[in-house]
Amino acid sequence: MQDPKISKGSFLNITLLILSGELIYMLPYVLARVFRPTFLDVFRLTNFELGSLFSVYGIVALLSYLYGGVLADKFLPRKLIALSLFSTSLGGLIMATFPSYLVLQILFGYWGFTTVFLFWGAMIKATRLWGGSLSQGQAFGFLDGGRGLVAASMGSIGVFIFSFILTTDIKSANLIERQEAFRYVILFTSFMVALIGFLVLVYMKSEGENEIKDIASTNSFSNIKSVMKIPSVWLLMIIIISAYVGYKLTDIYSLYASDVMLYDQIQAAEVGALQLYLRPIVCVIIGLLADKTSGVFWIIAGFIIMLIGAIIFASGVIQSNMNFVFFLSLIIIAIGTYAARALYFAIFQEGYIPLAYMGTAVGIISVVGYTPDVFASPIMGYLLDSYPGIVGHQYVFTMLVLFSILGLFASIKFAKLVKAG
């Protein structure tokens, strides 16, 4: 079944998708990525405990991907996205109280539901609709690149708020002072998430829905069976799981800056925010190139670059006082990571996955593809806690070497499948 001919959507829609697509993950993910040393400090967590929180999130998310994808084939994306943003922002109010570890576990489980069941399939489907029949690389490149710009901007604003509220030097500030400064970061983020939810509800248009509503099946079980018969679906699972492990490792860039490069907490947070600025540049360029050539070709290139960067970090050659080498290697691995991540949903069309089943396909593939949410963070946390300093980081990046190789083989196989038609 071929997609109906749909023209590219409005600039307002893709802007709202970009804003919602990243802001919804600021509370459960991005704050911990940018502020990891501070986050561990103010919530009194070990790396393993933080990884376990992400694992709780991931378990709930995996249960939500499949049925959330089916939901996206039945309801307007605008309503699902707005509801998920409002629900997620409420969790920030709990987070700002610096609750117990048990409450944090419940909170991250709650976010696993609000950011996936109601949101994920709807966002991906709305983006494919926006790209129309000929601009899938551009659509998903803009989405992930724009999300990266939003994350970087919000990260920089968060660092500014944190440093502005913190009236004393970061090294001499006590725990209460750090918590109070970080509370403002959390509350500002929660407000922005709710604001974007309101804008989505009021201004997002339901582009492309009229063109596909007549061919979309109402039989959810039949949709699932149809999707499972598509050969490219299985390869996409492997491609996404491999690329997502690379993305999960962006969580520890700021910690590497702190543990190995010996930066203070504000400098480490700046590194966490700085690497995010590479994401929009890489994703937009790769997205535009993919529409002129082949999306899977650039995914293959992304895995090769990711592999090179992972090998450099795994080798342990990057030590303190090697700032230039550190930033250069960080740029290499980030380029590979974001190139692979930007396009793995853009190649759904190359893989002959019908638009009518897009939400269901996203759900099925995501159940496997996003399992790193369950296993990657606890493994990373265990290795970093058990092997302090550079050794733990070497073990973590060795894991990325293995997944880069796996993703490379799967993407090459996908390319052969597409070529065979």
Secondary structure, 3 states (H helix, E strand, C coil): CCCCCCCCCCHHHHHHHHHHHHHCCHHHHHHHHHCHHHHHHHCCCCHHHHHHHHHHHHHHHHHHHHHHHHHHCCCCHHHHHHHHHHHHHHHHHHHCCCCCHHHHHHHHHHHHHHCCCCCHHHHHHHHHHHHCCCCHHHHHHHHHHHHHHHHHHHHHHHHHHHHHHCCCCCCCCCHHHHHHHHHHHHHHHHHHHHHHHHHHHHHCCCCCHHHHCCCCCCCHHHHHHHHHCCHHHHHHHHHHHHHHHHHHHHHHHHHHHHHCCCCCHHHHHHHHHHHHHHHHHHHHHHHHHHHHCCHHHHHHHHHHHHHHHHHHHHHCCCCCCCHHHHHHHHHHHHHHHHHHHHHCCHHHCCCCCCHHHHHHHHHHHHHHHCCHHHHHHHHHHHHHHHCCCHHHHHHHHHHHHHHHHHHHHHHHHHHHHHHHC
